[in-house]
Amino acid sequence: MISLYLNLSSKSKIKEVSTYNKHIGFGPLSTSILSKMLELKLDEFRNIGHFNFALNTPTDFPNCLIEIAFLCNEADKKIL
């Protein structure tokens, strides 16, 4: 399961992507997704493990939350 999240900030120049996983076993999935997202020329924030997000609770499927881009950044909006 992949949860997609679009960011918003008062800083119009901010441009970064990050991935989150709640369980250590899903770390390789979120790290792999982050490396692919960086190919889109987004700035890396980081991969965050053990993030407590409701949609990332235990499931039968590996899961990852991806913060894709910032809606306030014109370059990010074009990528989207």
LOMIMI-979677 format. One record per residue: residue number from 1; residue in three letters; x, y, z of N, C-alpha, C in turn. Coordinates in steps of 0.2 Angstrom, whole numbers, always signed. Layout:
<atoms>
ATOM  num  residu    n_X    n_Y    n_Z   ca_X   ca_Y   ca_Z    c_X    c_Y    c_Z
ATOM  NUM     ALA      X      Y      Z      X      Y      Z      X      Y      Z
...
</atoms>
This chain:
<atoms>
ATOM  num  residu    n_X    n_Y    n_Z   ca_X   ca_Y   ca_Z    c_X    c_Y    c_Z
ATOM    1     MET     +4     -6     +0     +0     +0     +0     +4     +6     +0
ATOM    2     ILE     +3    +11     -4     +7    +17     -5     +2    +23     -3
ATOM    3     SER     +3    +27     +2     -1    +33     +3     +3    +39     +0
ATOM    4     LEU     -1    +43     -4     +2    +49     -7     +0    +55     -3
ATOM    5     TYR     +5    +59     -2     +3    +65     +2     +6    +71     -1
ATOM    6     LEU     +2    +76     -3     +5    +83     -6     +6    +88     +0
ATOM    7     ASN    +11    +91     +0    +13    +96     +5    +11   +103     +3
ATOM    8     LEU    +10   +107     +8     +9   +114     +7    +13   +118    +12
ATOM    9     SER    +16   +124    +10    +20   +128    +15    +19   +135    +13
ATOM   10     SER    +20   +139    +18    +20   +147    +16    +27   +149    +12
ATOM   11     LYS    +31   +144    +12    +38   +145     +8    +37   +143     +1
ATOM   12     SER    +36   +147     -4    +35   +145    -11    +41   +142    -14
ATOM   13     LYS    +47   +143    -11    +53   +140    -14    +54   +133    -12
ATOM   14     ILE    +51   +130     -7    +52   +124     -4    +51   +118     -9
ATOM   15     LYS    +55   +114     -9    +55   +108    -15    +58   +102    -12
ATOM   16     GLU    +54    +98     -9    +58    +91     -7    +53    +86     -6
ATOM   17     VAL    +55    +80     -6    +51    +74     -6    +54    +69     +0
ATOM   18     SER    +50    +66     +3    +52    +61     +9    +47    +55     +9
ATOM   19     THR    +50    +50    +12    +46    +44    +13    +46    +42    +20
ATOM   20     TYR    +40    +38    +22    +39    +36    +29    +37    +29    +29
ATOM   21     ASN    +40    +26    +34    +37    +19    +36    +36    +18    +43
ATOM   22     LYS    +31    +14    +45    +30    +14    +52    +34     +8    +55
ATOM   23     HIS    +35     +3    +51    +38     -4    +54    +45     -5    +50
ATOM   24     ILE    +50     -7    +54    +57     -7    +51    +57    -12    +45
ATOM   25     GLY    +53    -17    +45    +52    -22    +39    +51    -18    +33
ATOM   26     PHE    +47    -12    +33    +45     -9    +27    +50     -4    +25
ATOM   27     GLY    +56     -3    +29    +61     +2    +27    +64     +1    +20
ATOM   28     PRO    +66     -5    +18    +68     -6    +11    +63     -3     +6
ATOM   29     LEU    +57     -4     +7    +52     -2     +2    +52     +6     +2
ATOM   30     SER    +52     +9     +7    +52    +17     +7    +58    +20     +5
ATOM   31     THR    +64    +16     +6    +70    +19     +4    +71    +18     -4
ATOM   32     SER    +68    +13     -6    +68    +12    -14    +64    +17    -17
ATOM   33     ILE    +58    +18    -14    +53    +23    -17    +57    +30    -17
ATOM   34     LEU    +60    +32    -12    +63    +38    -11    +68    +39    -17
ATOM   35     SER    +72    +34    -18    +78    +34    -23    +75    +36    -30
ATOM   36     LYS    +69    +32    -31    +66    +33    -38    +63    +41    -38
ATOM   37     MET    +60    +43    -33    +57    +50    -33    +62    +55    -34
ATOM   38     LEU    +68    +54    -31    +74    +59    -32    +76    +59    -39
ATOM   39     GLU    +74    +54    -44    +76    +55    -51    +71    +60    -54
ATOM   40     LEU    +66    +63    -51    +62    +68    -53    +65    +75    -52
ATOM   41     LYS    +71    +75    -49    +74    +81    -48    +71    +85    -42
ATOM   42     LEU    +68    +82    -37    +65    +85    -31    +71    +84    -26
ATOM   43     ASP    +71    +89    -22    +76    +89    -16    +74    +84    -11
ATOM   44     GLU    +79    +80     -8    +78    +75     -3    +77    +78     +4
ATOM   45     PHE    +72    +77     +7    +71    +78    +14    +74    +73    +18
ATOM   46     ARG    +71    +67    +17    +74    +60    +20    +69    +55    +20
ATOM   47     ASN    +72    +49    +22    +67    +43    +23    +67    +43    +31
ATOM   48     ILE    +61    +42    +33    +59    +42    +40    +56    +36    +42
ATOM   49     GLY    +60    +32    +46    +57    +26    +49    +53    +27    +55
ATOM   50     HIS    +49    +22    +57    +45    +22    +63    +41    +28    +64
ATOM   51     PHE    +38    +30    +58    +33    +36    +58    +26    +33    +60
ATOM   52     ASN    +23    +37    +65    +17    +34    +68    +11    +38    +64
ATOM   53     PHE     +9    +35    +58     +4    +37    +54     -2    +32    +54
ATOM   54     ALA     -8    +34    +54    -13    +29    +55    -14    +24    +49
ATOM   55     LEU    -13    +27    +43    -13    +22    +37     -8    +17    +36
ATOM   56     ASN     -2    +18    +40     +3    +14    +40     +3     +9    +46
ATOM   57     THR     -3     +8    +49     -3     +3    +54     -2     -4    +51
ATOM   58     PRO     -1     -9    +55     +0    -16    +52     -5    -18    +48
ATOM   59     THR     -3    -21    +42     -7    -24    +37     -4    -30    +34
ATOM   60     ASP     -7    -33    +30     -4    -39    +27     +0    -37    +21
ATOM   61     PHE     +1    -31    +20     +5    -28    +14    +10    -23    +17
ATOM   62     PRO    +16    -23    +14    +21    -18    +15    +17    -11    +13
ATOM   63     ASN    +19     -6    +17    +16     +0    +15    +21     +6    +17
ATOM   64     CYS    +20    +12    +13    +24    +17    +14    +20    +24    +13
ATOM   65     LEU    +22    +29    +16    +19    +36    +15    +24    +40    +11
ATOM   66     ILE    +22    +43     +6    +26    +47     +2    +24    +54     +2
ATOM   67     GLU    +28    +59     +4    +27    +66     +4    +30    +68     -3
ATOM   68     ILE    +26    +69     -8    +28    +69    -15    +31    +76    -17
ATOM   69     ALA    +27    +82    -16    +29    +88    -18    +25    +93    -14
ATOM   70     PHE    +27   +100    -16    +24   +105    -12    +19   +109    -17
ATOM   71     LEU    +13   +109    -16     +8   +113    -20    +10   +120    -21
ATOM   72     CYS    +13   +123    -16    +15   +130    -16    +21   +132    -21
ATOM   73     ASN    +24   +127    -23    +30   +127    -27    +28   +126    -35
ATOM   74     GLU    +29   +131    -39    +27   +131    -46    +31   +125    -50
ATOM   75     ALA    +37   +124    -48    +41   +118    -52    +38   +112    -50
ATOM   76     ASP    +36   +111    -43    +33   +105    -41    +26   +104    -44
ATOM   77     LYS    +23   +109    -45    +16   +108    -48    +16   +106    -55
ATOM   78     LYS    +22   +108    -59    +23   +106    -65    +24    +98    -66
ATOM   79     ILE    +28    +96    -61    +30    +89    -61    +24    +85    -60
ATOM   80     LEU    +20    +87    -55    +14    +84    -53     +9    +83    -60
</atoms>
